[in-house]
Amino acid sequence: MAKIRVGVLRGGPSSEYEISLLTGENVLKYLPQEKYKAHDILISKEGQWHMDGFPAEPSKILYKLDVIFNAMHGEYGEDGKVQQVLEAHNVPYTGSGIIPSAMAMHKAVAKDVYQKAGLNVPRGVSVKKSGDLLKTAEEIRENLFSPWVVKPASRGSSVGVNIAKNVPELVGALNEAFMYDNEAVAEEFIQGREATCGILENFRNERHYALPVVEIIPPPGKFFDKENKYNGATREICPANFDRETTDKIKAMAIAAHNALGLKHYSRSDFIVAKRGIFILETNTLPGLTSESLLPKASEAIGLSFPNLLDHLVSLAQNKKS
């Protein structure tokens, strides 16, 4: 029987280019070879498509493939744009569709969706890029108690995220956020334990299967920023040591977020467990699949090997009903 031709799409004009390369490399390495013929589809930072090392137009590449495994992260790959290209060429792909991807990627939009679904979110404001950062910082200070978490509105992997304790630090945090995006989100800093929970569709006879909750423990005095996500310094406890009620609540919130955003195949939502409740921070529509990533670790904890996880995701993409 002929093998299924899978294009592993990675790279792209994104601030998460390097992370996408690692995710794609892992997928190429572990996609079951007895069932799939994997092709490396690399998009350069300049937007040039390549198939197995040779440059080519998307139309020339995509007609040769049965399905795309979307291993991209961040802008273009995770915000609905590349999904438009794939749908225009009628190629099935892993992950969520155009509009749900765009909604989840934009933190202010996703937050509104969460609130309408009855999920707790941190108090916050969205601000546009301006020439007077001090004025913007003062407006944030008037609306929110310090400290503040400041992040670009449409980036992932904690790119450009900072915690500010006073107005000068807030100006600096806004300046960095605006290096990545023309809009930023400032939220109240909530002291608590960090957790994440992945969702797999149509797994073990459940429409939405919640993977084990993972507790994230950054180095003392640090938070789960881009550096601490990938340098191995952060402790990750899976399954997390929360009580049963808290664990069940996190899982239910992760499923609710997945459904409210209209996501497909899989996702991973991040939370803060505080004394005053559980707060959802954001949802990743294309969770990282590197050797340091959390979704594969949670899958392994329930006996789902990484190759079998990849096989499941490709199968979901091929089944248009999923």
C-alpha positions, 0 to 999 in steps of 0.5 A: 500500500502506498504511503501517505505523503505528509508535508511537515510545514515549518519555519516562516516569517515569525518571531518563533521561527527557531522554535518552529524549526525544532518542532518540525524537525521532531515531527520529521524524525518521529512520524511513523515511517511505515505509514507516512512519507514525510517531506520537509516543507520549509518556509524561510523568514522571507516567505520563500517555500522549499520542499526537501531543500529545493525552492518552489511555489506553494502551488507546485508543492501542495498538489504533491501532498496528501496532508500537511502537518502544520509545525509552525508557530506564531504569526503567519503559521498560527494566526490563520494566514497559512491556513488560508493558503492551505484551504485555497489549495484544498489540502487537509492540515493539522490544527485549527481553521482560519478564523479560530486560529486568528481569534486564539492568536489575538490575546484580547479577542481570545480573552473576550471569548473566554469571558463570554464562555464564563471563564475567569481571566485576569483584569487587563487592558489592550493598548495601541502603539503610540509615540508617547509610551509614558502617557500609555503607561500612566493610563494603565497605572490608573486602570490596573494595580501593579505589578503588571504583565505586559505582552504583545497582543498576537505573539506566542512562546512568551515572546516580548513578555515582561513583568513591570512593578512601576511606571518606568519598568512599564514603559520599558515593557511596553517598548519591548512588546511594541517591537513585536506588535502594534498592539499590547495587552497589560494585565494584573499580575496574579500570584499563583501556581502555573499550569497547562492542560492539553486537549486531544480530539476523538481520543479514547472514545472521548470527543475532547480528551483532557491530557494530564495537567502539568505544573510549571515551576520556573527558577526562583524569582523567574517566570515562564518566559521564552528563555525558561521555556526552552533552556531546561531550567524550568521544572515540569511536574506531570501529572501536577500535584493539584487536588482532584477538584482543582485538576478537574476544574483546569481540565474542564476549563481547557475543554471549554476554551477549546470549544469556545474558540472553535478549535480543532484536533488539539490545543493547550491552554495555560492557567494560573492557580491562585487563592482567589480562583483559577484563571486562564491566560491563553490557548495555543492552537499549535502547541510546541512539539520539541523535546522540551515541549509540554504536550508530548510530555503529557501524552507520554504520561498516559502511555501515548508515545510521540510517534502515536501522537503524531499519527493521531493528529495526521489521522484527524486532519485526514478525517474531514469530519473531525 
